[in-house]
Amino acid sequence: MQHQTKEKVYRTELTPVSFLERSASIFPDKIAIVTGDRQYTYREFAERVFRLASQLRHIGLHKHDRVAFLCPNTSALLEAHFAVPVAGGTLVAVNSRLNALEIDYILKHSGARFLFVDSELAPQVEPLALDGMQVIRIDDTGAPEDPYEVFLAEGAPEPVVSWLEDEEEPLSINYTSGTTGRPKGGVYTYRGAYLNAMAQVIELGLNAHSVYLWTLPMFHCNGWCFTWAVTAVGGTHVCLRKIDPELIWDLFESEGITHYNGAPTVQILLVNHPKAHRLDQQITVTIGGAPPSPTLLDRIKELNFRPIHAYGLTETYGPYTVCEWHAEWDDLPIAEQARLLARQGQGNIAAGGLRVVDEQMNDVPRDGSTMGEVVMQGNVVMKGYLKIPERPLWRLRVVGFTLVILQSAITTGTLSYVIAKRTSSFLAARISQRSKWNKLWPNILRCWSVPLSRSQMRSGGSVPRHLSP
């Protein structure tokens, strides 16, 4: 990507697009993407991105125009994470598990002018009135006649001149689940995406030898920024259209997977599969959402997985806090290890402040029992909600997320730090039979928050009887 002349020699605007430029320059012949029986080198990855970007401009994209993608975890969606910002547009990766009405709302609310849709998901948009929107089908074959490949072929493989002027411009819009009403579009900036991607590189130990398996949806917080993080180090992306435990175990071996991410439910599917066995190479797995049980943690370690527990929100580019594991904990009983792993209360290396506050926004005591709300600010908090007026930070509790937690503190040597013990797993009450994950985990039920008394929270957050199924 060619940059316009800058006034300050000591500053360039942070953009994750630069990760691809660098890796394509350093590792041009290294495999960047594996998708089915196809592979793309970093040189080819960059050329495809530039073709997509230049063709988007050719068909009329203007700065900050919204470009929507409705796809599984394919190379096309990965390419979009670079090509759309290269072109100067704003990416809207749409949740592929939504129904037609929900997709329609997001397309209209975001103001998308372009829609790329995987042919497998095309029935979800067929009922929609897409007047005024340019629609490009993706067959995900890589064949010359694939409409997406035709679109790329019409573009130029050379870098385009960057339109980026400020790293706080919008890079993408990620929609919440809409549990408490209509989905809200969290606006991610170039700066935030760059910094959280770098944080994932550091926290997970990504490097040029890393091979990342896409078990986590790319539409979810832009794949927790791993779309950019893996590319930053010149690692290899292994695309996966759907969760298939048998295929995943095959890929662990055939592709030499080193990292993947997923909720405990994904881990349960994998560790209980007939093909599950201890691997020669260790795989780092980031577990989001509820912490793994002692039984699951024990099984994960038996299989030579290194678990990292993280927590975040759509509003925080995905992972915001992490459990920083201490080597001496390896000798503790597995139940104690699980208890410690569940306390992922430290902000990642790029995150700003995380506080637990009372109703007056005062920090709660560090006594291990006082209940409060978690509030966040800093580098990896979204810029705001699309089409919702800017509000003070504390207002995010009203218009965005509210999470009830317990706070506890532990001291190791002379270092004292606070760990926010999430209790959202306790709050997973049976409020609705409709889940944002219903196609993958039909028995998981959606919740936002449940009003529990302090005694209920301290006793483990048992669900009130009237909320049980």
N, C-alpha and C positions, 0 to 999 in steps of 0.2 A: 504494500500500500504506500503510495507516494504521499508525502506530507507537505502541506503548505508551509511557507516560510514562517518561522516562529520568531517572536521578538526577543525572547529570553534564551540565551545560549545554555543556561544551567537548568532548564526545565523542559520536559516533554510531558504531554498529557498522558496519564495512565490509561491504557486500553488493553484488554486481553487479546485483541487482534495481534498485538506485537508478539505474542507467544508463538503463533503460527509462523509469522515471518522469520523469527529467529530459528525455530526448529527446522523449517524448510531450508534455511541457509546452511545450518550445521549438519543436519541429517537428511539430505535430499533423497537418498536411496533407501533409507530405513523404512520398514513397514509402519505406517501410521494407523491404518484402519484395516481391520479384518471384519468382513460382513458376509456370512455364509461362505461360499467358495470364492469370493472376490477379495482382493487385497489392493490397497492403495498406498503408495509411498508418500513421504512427506512432500516431495515435489509435486506429485499428482494431487494430493490433498489441497495444497495451496492453489494449484492451477484451477481445480474445480471450484474452489471458493471464489477466486477472482472471476471466473466465468459466470458464476451465479450472481455475483455482485454487479458486474458490468451489464449483464442482461436485465437485471432489475432496473437499473438506471435507464437502460435503453427503452424499456416499455413504460417508463413514466414515473418511477419512484422519485419522490422529493424527500428532502431531509426530514427525518423523524416520522415518515410514513410508517404505519404499522403493517408488518408482514407476518401473517399467521401460518403456522405449520401444524397440521393434524396428522401425526405419524407415530408409529411405534419407535423403538430405539434403533433407528436406521442411520446409515451413513449420510443420508440426505438431511436429517434433522441435526446431526453433528455438524455438517457443513454449514447449515443455516446459522449456527451459533457464531460463526465467523463472517460469513458472507453478508448477512443482513447488516451488522454494524459496519462492515467494510463499505457497503453501499451507502451508508448513512441513514438506514432505516432503523426501526425499533422492532425487535423480535417478539412475537406472541406465540409461545409454544403451548398449544391447547391440550388439556387433559383428554387423552384418547378414550377414557372410560366414561365420559359424559354422554348424556343422551342428546338428541337433536335440539331440544328446546334450550338446554344449558349451553350448548355450543353456539347456538344462534345468539343468545344473550351476550356471550363473550365477544363474538365477532362484531356485533353492533356496538357494544359498549366501548371496545377498544378502538373502533373506527378502522378496522383492518381494510386495506385496499387490495391486498393480495392474499390468496389462500393457496397453499400447497397441501394437497391431501393424498395420503396413501390410499391406493386402490382398495385395500382391505377395509378401510374406514369410510370409504366414499358413501355407503348407504346411510351413514349418520348425518350427512349434509344434503343428501338428495331432496329431502322435504323442504329445505330452506330456500327462501328467496334471496339469492346472492346477486341481485342486480347491482351493477356498478362495481363489482368485485371481480378481479381477474383470478381465475382458478386454474391451477396447473396440477395435473394428476401425476402421482409417483407410483410406478409399478414395482420399484425396488428390484429390478432385474439387472441393471447395468447395461442392458442391451441397447444398441443404437436407436431402436424404435421406441424405447421407453420414453413417454412424454417428458419426463424430467431430464433425461439425457439429451433429448432434442433441445430442450430449453438451454441446457448448459452449452451445447455445441454452438448455439447462436451467440454466445458471449465470448469475450476476449480473455485469453489466459494471462494477460499482463495485469500488474497491479493498477488500481485506479487511484486517483487523487483523493486523499482523505478530506471529508467535510467536517471532521471533528475539530471543534474549537475549544471545548471545555470538557474536562473529564467528568463533570457532574451532569452532562447531558444524558438523556434516557437511552439505555442500551436495550433493555427488555422490559416486558410487563408480564408478571406472573400472578395468576389469579388464585385466590384462596378457595377453599372448598364451598363456601357459601352456606355453612351450617346454620348461621344465625340470620340468614337473609340472602340477599343477592351476593354472588361472589364479588370480591373487591380486587382490583388490579394493583398489585404492589409494583412500584416503579423502581427498577434497578439501574444504577448508573455505571458508566465505564470504570470509574474509580472503585466503587464498591465491589464490582465483579472481579477486577484485577486483584484487589487486596484479599478477598475471600478465597480466590483461587490459589494465591500464594500461601495463604494460611493452610489450605488443605495439603499443599506440597510439603510443608514443614511438619504439620501434625501427623501425617501418615507416612512420611518418609518416601515420597515419590521421587523417582529418578529416571534416567534414560533407559534403564533395564525394566522398568515397571510395565506390566501388562494388565490393563484394567478391563474387567468384564462388566458390561452394562446391564446389571440386574436392576438397578435403580432407574426409574423413568426419567428420561431427559426433560420431560415437561415439568417435572417436579423441581422447582427452584433452579431451573436450568441444570438439572442433574447435580444439585448441590455444588455447582460451579466446577465439577470435575470435567465437564466438556472443555474447559479452559485449562484446568490444573494439569491434567495428563498431557495435554499438548505443550504446556509450558516447559516440561522437562524432556520432551521428545519421546514420551512413552507410547505404548501401543493401545489403541481402543479396540476392543472386541465387542461388536454390536450384537444385540440379542433382541429379537422381535417380541418375545414373550417369555415368561417364567416357565421353564421346562427343566425340572430337576435332573432328569436323565441326560439331557444335552449339556446342562451346566457341568455335571461331573465329567463328561467327555471333554469339554473345553478346558476344565481345570488342568487336565493332563496334556491334551494335544497342543494347547496354546501357551502352556506354562503360566497360567494366571497368577498374578502376585497380589492383586487387590480387587475387592468388590464391596458393594454397600447394600444394605437392606434392613428391613424391620425384623424383629424376632420371628415373625411368621414365616418369612423367607428362610431364615436359618433352620426352623423346625422342618420345613419341607425338605431341605437339603440333608440335614443330619439323619433323618429317618428314611432316606431313600435307600433301596437295596444296593445301589452302587457306592454308597458312602464308605470310604476307607481312609486310613491315614495317608496323607500326601507326603511325598519326598520334599517338596518345596513348601515353605511356610507361606500362607496367604493371610494378608491383613484384611480384616473385615470390619467396616464401620457399621455399628448397629445404631439405628435411629429409632426414636419412639420409646416404647417401654423397654426397661432393662431386661437382659436375659436372666432366666431363673438359674439357680445353682445347677440344676440338672442339665439345662441347655448349655450353660457355660462350661461345665465339665466335659460334655460331649464335643463342643467346639474345639476345646484345647486338645482333646484326644485325637482329633482329625488333623491337627497341626495348623489350626487357624489362630491368628493373633487378634483378639477382639479389642476394638476401641468403641467406647460408648459416647455418643454425641447427642446433642439436643439443639433444635433450632425451629424456626418458623418460616413460612413464606416471607414474612416481613424482615427476615434476617439473612437472606440469601442461602437458606438452608442451615447447615451446622453453625452454631454460635458458641455453644459451650462444649467442653470435652472433659472426660476424666483423664487426667494426666497420671498414668500408671507409675507406681514406684516399684523398683526392682525387688525390694524386700517383701512386697506383698505376694510374690510368687510362692513363698513358703507357707502362706497362711492356708487354713482349710478352705475348700472350694466355696462353701457357703459364705464365709467372710469375704472372699474375693468377689463374689457376686454382689454382696452388700456394698463394697467399696466401688465396684465398677458402676453401680447404679447411680452414684453420686457425681454426675457429670456437671459440676457447677462452676467450672473455671472457663472464662471466655477464651476463645482461641487467640493465637498470637496477634491477629490483626483486629480482633474485636475491641470495642471500647468498654465502657463500664457496664456492669450488671449489678443491680441492687435488688434487695428484697425489702419491700416497704409496706407500711400500714396505710390506712385509708387517708391519712393526711400527708402521704408521701414521705414519711420519716422512716429511716432504716430501722428494721426490727432488731431486737437484741440477738446476739449470736449465742443463743442458749440451746439450740438444738430442738426447740419445741414451739417457739412462737411462729404463728402462721402469718404469711404475708403474700404479696404479689410480686412477681418478678418484672422488673422494668429494665429496658436496655437502651443504650444509646451508643453512637460511635460509628466507626468506619463501615461496618457491615450491617447497618440498619437501612432499610429501604429509604428512598428519598421521600416517599409519600404514597398515598393512594391516588390512582388516576381519577380525575374529576371530583375529588373530594378536597375542599379547601384545606390549606396547610393549617395544622394545629400544633400547640405545644406538645412536647414529648408525652406528657402524662395523658394526653387525650387519646393516645393509642389504646389505652385501656378501654375506652368507650367505643371508638370507631373500628378498632382492630381486634387485638387479642387480649384475653385475660387468662392468666394461668395462676391457679392457686398452688402454692408449694409449701413445704416445710423447709426451714433453714436449719442446718446444723453445722457445727464447726469441729474440726479436728486439728490437733497440733502435732507436728513431727519435728522434733529438735527445736530449733529456734525459729522455724518458719511456721507462722500461723496463717491459715487461709480458710476461707468460707467455701463450703460446698453446698450448692442448692440441690436438695434431694427432691427430685420431681415426684409429684403425686398424681400427675395427670393419668397415670395408669390406673390409679385407684378411682379416678373419676370417669372411667370408661363405662358409664352406665348405659342401660339399654333404653336410650331415648327414642331411637328411630330404627326401623328395619332397613333403612337406606344408608348405604355406606359408600364413601367415595372409592373404596377399594372393592366394591361388591363383586366385581367380575373375577378378582383374584382370590379374595378371602371372603366368601359369602357369609361366614359366621361372625365377622367383625362388624360391630355396630357403631354408628356415628354418634359422636357427642360433641358438645361445646364445653359446657361446664355444668356441674351439678352442685346446688347449694348443700353443703354438708356442715354439720356443727364441728367445732374444734375437737370435741371428744370423739366424734366419728372419724375425723382425720387422724387423730393420734392413735386410734385403735386399728388403723389400717384402711380406713375409708370405706367401710362396708356400704353397699348401695342400699338406699332406702327401699323398702318392700314395694312401694307403689311405682318405683321405676324399674322393677325387675320385669322380665318378659312374662 
